[in-house]
């Protein structure tokens, strides 16, 4: 398997999974409707002057191989929360990342902060599945979806009470995310076609995201200096997985929290940031 075909292979595998999952769509939709109110993921990230930390639980990845294969999801997430993380991201893909929905459920039981289900979401049934398992937000990857499907999944997410973190890698994908109605955009420093990482380029793109949109710096964060650089670029949050999973989770998160955040263009430094829908309801 060559590096440039990894994403295509993952998506092909995921389509097969979704075809089987679709048999249970009605039951999952009912379960999602019966799940308690979501914890506001986007609202948890919106701190006027500080970069929030989304700490990720990830056992392995196609680019890094085995990272921490025997880690216990609930225990690690509890440490993340205690160290100051604002949210937890949980990889639920099993074939390529070693995750599962059981990891998501374990984290849900262990922490009180919001959870992002990180997977390759292609169809509505996966949103029902995520909400039924306790997710508060889902990842939607621009590169994996047509414009119409992306807009549909964002709308369905909001109908279910889920926040949609829409992942982009370049200017065109950021524009596509905005056109589809994204309220949260993550800029991935890793190119999913080649798995190369360019943090400097991704942080430059963060600065172009309109101020009302929540901006997340994803991938390539490997310590406090990178977290500080993300804050200087105006990122509302950073999503960090591999670096935390390879180190002590408590000291790792503690090194990432508390970094100042510079307002992006069009954002009033002295004014309170616009409230999200979740914040307004609380």
N, C-alpha and C positions, 0 to 999 in steps of 0.2 A: 504493500500500500504506500504510494507516494504521498508526500505532505499535501500537495495541491488537490488531492482527491478526498482528503479526510472529511471535510464538511459534506460533500456530496454523499459519501458513504454513510455518515451519521444520519443525514436526512432520509436516505433510502430506508435505513433500518427503522427510523422513527415512523415513517409512513406505514410500514408493516405493523408496528405496534398500535398505531392509531386505528388502523382498519379493524383490529381485534377489539380495541377498546370501544369502538363505536357500537358494538353489540349491547353495551351496558349504558348507553347514553341517557336513556330515560331515568334509570335508577340513579345515576350520578347527578343528574340535574335535580332530582328530588332531594338527594342528600345535601347538595350544595345549598338548596333553599332552606334547609333545616339547620344549617350550621350557624353558630352564634355570630354576632357582629364582628367584622374585621377590625384589627388594630390598624390604625392609619399609617401605612408605610410612607407615603409621600410627606405627610404632615410631620413625621418623626425626623425627616431629613432637613427640614427647613429651619435652620438656625441662622439668624441674621449675620453673625460675625464669626462663626466657627464651622469648620469642616466636620460633617458627621461621618461616622465609620460604619459601613456595612461589612461585617465580618463573615467570611464564607466558610462553610464546611464542605470540603472536597477531598475525597480519598485518592483520586488519581485523575490524570487527563491525558489525551492523546499526545500533547506536546511534552509534558513533563514525566510521563509514566507514573509509576507508583509514588505517592507522596506520603500518605499516612494511612495505609489500607485497613488498619485495625482500630482506628479511632472510634470512640463512641460519640454519636451525634449529640445526644442530650447533654452529656458531660462537658464536651467542648463548648457547646453553645452557652451553657450556664456560665462558664468562665468568661466567654466573650462578653456576656451581658454585665457581669460583675466588674469587668475591666473598663466598661464605658461605651461599648458598641451601641449604636442607635437602632440597628436592625441586624438580622442574620439572613444570609443567603444560603440556601441548601441545594446542592446538586442532586437531582433525582434521577438522572439518566443512569441506567445500570451498565449497559454494554461498554461504554467508553469512559465513564467517570466513576463507576463503582458505587453509585448512589441508589436510592430507592425512596418511595413515598413513606416507608417506615421511618427513614431518617427524618423526613419532614414532620411526621407525627411525633416522633421522640423529641424533637426540638420544640414543637408546639407545647408539649407537656412540661418542658423544662424551663422555658423563659416567658417573660411577659412583654417583650419587645416584638415588633412586627417581623414577619417572615416573607422572604422572597423565594418563590419556587423557581429555581434556575434549571431550565430544560429547553428542549427544542420544540416549542409550541407551534403547531401547524393548523389545528382545528379547534372548534368550539368545545368539543367533548373534553379536551385536555383542561380547559378552563373550569368546567364543572368538576373534574377530578381534583384539580388543585384546590378549589374552594372547599370541596367536601373533605379534603385531607387537612385543612386548616391554614392554607396559604392566605396571606394578606395582599400579595402582589405576585405577578408573573412576569417572566422575561419574554419579550417578543423581539425577534431578530429581523431587522429590515432585509438583510441579504437572503433570508430563508423564505420570505413571503412576497406575494404580489402586492401592489399598492392596495387593491380592493380587499384582499384578505387581511392585510394589516389593519386597515380601517375597521373592518368588521370585528376583528378580534379585540381591538381597543374598545370599541363600543360595547361588545358583550362583556368584557372585563368590568367596565364601569357599571353595567347593569347588575352584575353579580356582587358589586362592592369591592372588587379587586382593583388595585392600582396596576397599571401596565408600565413596566420599565422597558422602553423601546431602545434596543441597542443599534447603534450606528458606528461606522468606522471612518467615513469620509464625508466631505461636504454634501455630496449628492444624497447620501443616506440620511444625513441630518435633515435636509430639505424634505425628503420623503416621509420621515417621521413626523415632522411638523405638519405637512399636508394631510397626513392621516389622522391628525388630532392628538398627537402625543403630548402629555403633560409632564412626563418624566422621560428624559433622554440620557442613556448611558453611552459615552464614547469609549469604545473598546480600543485600547492601544495595540491589541493583537489583531492582525489581519487573519481572518478565518480561512482565507484561501491559502496562505503560506505559513501561518503561525508565527511570522516575524512580529516583533514588538517594537513600537516607536512611541515612547511615552511623550517625548517633546512635541511631536506632531499632534498627538491626541489632545494634549493640554492646550495647544494653540486653537484647536477646534472647539474646546469647551468655551473659550472666550467669545465665540460667535453665537452661542445659543441664547435666544431671547431671555431676558431677565425673569419673566413670569414662569418660565419652564424650569423645572428642577433638573439640574445637570449633575451627572455622576461620572467620575473618572474610573474606568474599569481596566484592569490588567496593568502590569508593569510597575505597580506600587510595591517597593521592596524596602520600605523603612521610612523613618520620620522625615528625611530630606525630600523624598518623593511626595509625601503627604503635604509638606509645606509648599512645594511647588504647585500641587493641585489647588491648594487654597489661594495661592497668588494668582492662579489662572481664573479663579472665580467658581470653582467646583463647589456645589452644595454638599457633595458627599464623595467618598472614595469607596470602591468595592475591592476588598483584598482577600485573596484566598490562599494561593500557594505559599506565599511568604509566611503567613500566619500558621498554616498547617505544618510547616517545616520547623517552626520555632516554638518557644513557649507561648501558648495563646494569651496568657495574661499579660506578660511583659510586652508581647507584640502589640496587642491592642492599646495598652497604655502608652506606647511610644507613638501611636498614630492619632490619638484623640487630642483635642484641645488646640489644634493648629488654626491660626486665624484665617479667615476667608475674606478675600477682596471682592467687593461688589463687581458684577459684570456691567458692561456698557448699558446704559439706560436704567440702571438700578440706583435709587437714592440711598447713599450710605447712611444718612441720618434717619431715614424713614423705616417704619416697620414693613417687612416684606408682605406682599399680598397673602392673605390666608387661603389655604386650600379648602376645598369643600369639607374635608374631614375636620379640619381645625375649626371651621365656622360652626359645625354641628356640635362640637364638644363643649 
